Amino acid sequence: MADLSNLARPYAQAAFELAEDAGDLAAWGDRLDFLSSIAADPTMDQLLKNPDFGADRQVDLILHVAGDRLDADGANLVRLLVRNGRVNALPAIAALYAEMRAQAERVVEADMITAAAIDEDQQAAFSDALQSRLGRHVKLNFSVDESLIGGAVIRAGDWVIDGSVKAQLEQLVGAVAN
């Protein structure tokens, strides 16, 4: 994936600059996600890798499947990717674009795993506290993992807070074992 990320970066950067100039980061994100899903389809993948299925037919097929969901810039991106043999990089392009967009919009995605379900008021309070702590808008995803026994684990990128009873018990076992 590292090589694919390197191949994808200039395309993601170009799409980001176009989107920024147009003031429409969300639309380009949607476009790239949609194109990524087309390219990731197993049947489409087989067709696009078939050497007998020429570049013009590849472009026509992708644009036909996309229908009216692509504007002229989106269609030009498809043509460029097909011509350069980079359609397989679309998922990486979409992922890199999403990172660039999140950075520009000062948004961080975080996961909060709790031992038991929490209500919407508690979710909002945790989200607000995390936004204050990180100084960015937080898109907080909630899930439940009963194996935590109690407490919660919060992950935002490389930043992790593990306040679970499970982690505390593991630390205690480690301390007793030593």
C-alpha positions as CSV (number, residue, x, y, z in Angstrom):
1,M,0.0,0.0,0.0
2,A,3.0,2.3,0.6
3,D,3.8,2.3,-3.1
4,L,0.1,2.9,-4.0
5,S,0.0,5.8,-1.6
6,N,3.0,7.3,-3.3
7,L,1.4,6.9,-6.7
8,A,-1.9,8.3,-5.4
9,R,-0.6,11.4,-3.6
10,P,-0.2,13.7,-6.7
11,Y,-3.7,12.8,-7.8
12,A,-5.2,13.4,-4.4
13,Q,-3.3,16.7,-4.1
14,A,-4.5,17.8,-7.5
15,A,-8.1,16.9,-6.6
16,F,-7.8,18.7,-3.3
17,E,-6.5,21.9,-5.0
18,L,-9.3,21.8,-7.5
19,A,-11.8,21.3,-4.7
20,E,-10.3,24.1,-2.6
21,D,-10.4,26.5,-5.5
22,A,-14.0,25.6,-6.2
23,G,-14.8,25.9,-2.4
24,D,-16.4,22.4,-2.5
25,L,-14.3,19.9,-0.6
26,A,-17.3,17.8,0.3
27,A,-18.4,17.2,-3.4
28,W,-14.9,16.1,-4.4
29,G,-14.8,13.8,-1.4
30,D,-18.1,12.2,-2.5
31,R,-16.8,11.9,-6.1
32,L,-13.6,10.2,-5.1
33,D,-15.4,7.8,-2.7
34,F,-17.9,6.9,-5.5
35,L,-15.1,6.4,-8.1
36,S,-13.3,4.3,-5.5
37,S,-16.3,2.1,-5.0
38,I,-16.5,1.6,-8.8
39,A,-12.9,0.7,-9.1
40,A,-13.1,-1.7,-6.1
41,D,-15.9,-3.7,-7.6
42,P,-14.5,-7.2,-8.4
43,T,-16.2,-7.3,-11.8
44,M,-15.1,-3.8,-12.7
45,D,-11.6,-4.7,-11.5
46,Q,-11.4,-7.7,-13.9
47,L,-12.6,-5.6,-16.8
48,L,-10.1,-2.8,-16.1
49,K,-7.2,-5.3,-15.8
50,N,-8.1,-7.0,-19.1
51,P,-5.5,-6.0,-21.7
52,D,-8.1,-6.5,-24.5
53,F,-10.3,-3.9,-22.9
54,G,-8.7,-0.7,-24.2
55,A,-8.3,2.6,-22.5
56,D,-11.2,4.3,-24.4
57,R,-13.5,1.5,-23.4
58,Q,-12.4,1.7,-19.8
59,V,-13.1,5.4,-19.7
60,D,-16.5,4.9,-21.4
61,L,-17.4,2.1,-19.0
62,I,-16.5,4.1,-15.8
63,L,-18.2,7.2,-17.1
64,H,-21.3,5.2,-18.0
65,V,-21.5,3.6,-14.6
66,A,-20.9,7.0,-12.9
67,G,-23.8,8.5,-14.9
68,D,-24.5,12.1,-13.9
69,R,-22.5,11.8,-10.6
70,L,-19.4,13.2,-12.3
71,D,-18.9,16.7,-13.6
72,A,-16.3,17.6,-16.3
73,D,-13.4,17.7,-13.7
74,G,-14.4,14.3,-12.4
75,A,-14.5,12.9,-16.0
76,N,-11.1,14.4,-16.7
77,L,-9.7,12.7,-13.6
78,V,-11.1,9.3,-14.9
79,R,-9.5,9.9,-18.3
80,L,-6.1,10.8,-16.7
81,L,-6.2,7.8,-14.3
82,V,-7.0,5.4,-17.1
83,R,-4.4,6.9,-19.5
84,N,-1.7,6.6,-16.7
85,G,-2.8,3.1,-15.6
86,R,-3.7,4.4,-12.1
87,V,-7.4,3.4,-11.8
88,N,-6.4,0.9,-9.2
89,A,-5.1,3.8,-7.0
90,L,-8.5,5.3,-6.6
91,P,-9.1,3.9,-3.1
92,A,-5.8,5.3,-2.0
93,I,-6.5,8.6,-3.7
94,A,-9.8,8.8,-1.9
95,A,-8.2,8.0,1.4
96,L,-5.4,10.6,1.0
97,Y,-8.0,13.2,-0.1
98,A,-10.0,12.5,3.0
99,E,-7.0,13.1,5.2
100,M,-6.2,16.3,3.4
101,R,-9.8,17.5,3.7
102,A,-9.9,16.6,7.4
103,Q,-6.7,18.5,8.0
104,A,-8.0,21.6,6.1
105,E,-11.3,21.5,8.0
106,R,-9.5,20.8,11.3
107,V,-11.5,17.7,11.8
108,V,-10.3,14.6,13.6
109,E,-12.1,11.3,13.6
110,A,-12.0,9.4,16.9
111,D,-13.4,6.2,18.2
112,M,-14.8,5.7,21.7
113,I,-15.4,2.2,22.9
114,T,-17.3,1.8,26.1
115,A,-18.1,-1.2,28.2
116,A,-21.8,-0.3,28.1
117,A,-24.0,1.9,25.8
118,I,-24.1,5.5,26.7
119,D,-27.0,7.9,26.0
120,E,-26.9,10.9,23.6
121,D,-26.2,13.5,26.3
122,Q,-23.2,11.5,27.5
123,Q,-22.0,11.2,23.9
124,A,-22.3,14.9,23.4
125,A,-20.4,15.6,26.6
126,F,-17.6,13.3,25.6
127,S,-17.5,14.8,22.2
128,D,-17.3,18.4,23.6
129,A,-14.6,17.4,26.1
130,L,-12.6,15.8,23.3
131,Q,-12.9,18.8,21.0
132,S,-11.7,21.0,23.9
133,R,-8.7,18.7,24.5
134,L,-7.7,18.4,20.9
135,G,-8.6,21.9,19.7
136,R,-10.3,20.5,16.6
137,H,-13.8,19.5,15.6
138,V,-14.2,15.8,16.5
139,K,-16.2,13.2,14.6
140,L,-16.7,10.7,17.4
141,N,-17.7,7.1,16.6
142,F,-19.2,5.2,19.4
143,S,-19.2,1.4,19.9
144,V,-19.6,-1.1,22.8
145,D,-17.2,-3.8,23.8
146,E,-18.3,-5.6,27.0
147,S,-14.9,-7.2,27.4
148,L,-13.7,-3.8,28.7
149,I,-15.6,-4.6,31.9
150,G,-16.1,-0.9,32.7
151,G,-14.8,2.5,31.5
152,A,-13.8,3.4,28.0
153,V,-11.1,3.6,25.4
154,I,-10.7,6.6,23.2
155,R,-8.6,6.6,20.0
156,A,-7.9,9.6,17.8
157,G,-5.0,8.9,15.4
158,D,-1.9,8.0,17.4
159,W,-3.5,9.4,20.6
160,V,-5.1,6.8,22.9
161,I,-6.7,7.1,26.3
162,D,-7.4,3.7,27.9
163,G,-9.6,4.2,30.9
164,S,-11.0,0.7,30.9
165,V,-11.2,-1.6,33.8
166,K,-9.7,-4.3,31.6
167,A,-6.5,-2.3,31.1
168,Q,-6.3,-1.5,34.8
169,L,-6.6,-5.2,35.6
170,E,-3.9,-6.0,33.0
171,Q,-1.6,-3.5,34.6
172,L,-2.3,-4.9,38.0
173,V,-1.6,-8.4,36.9
174,G,1.7,-7.2,35.3
175,A,2.7,-5.4,38.5
176,V,1.9,-8.5,40.6
177,A,3.8,-10.8,38.2
178,N,7.0,-8.7,38.5
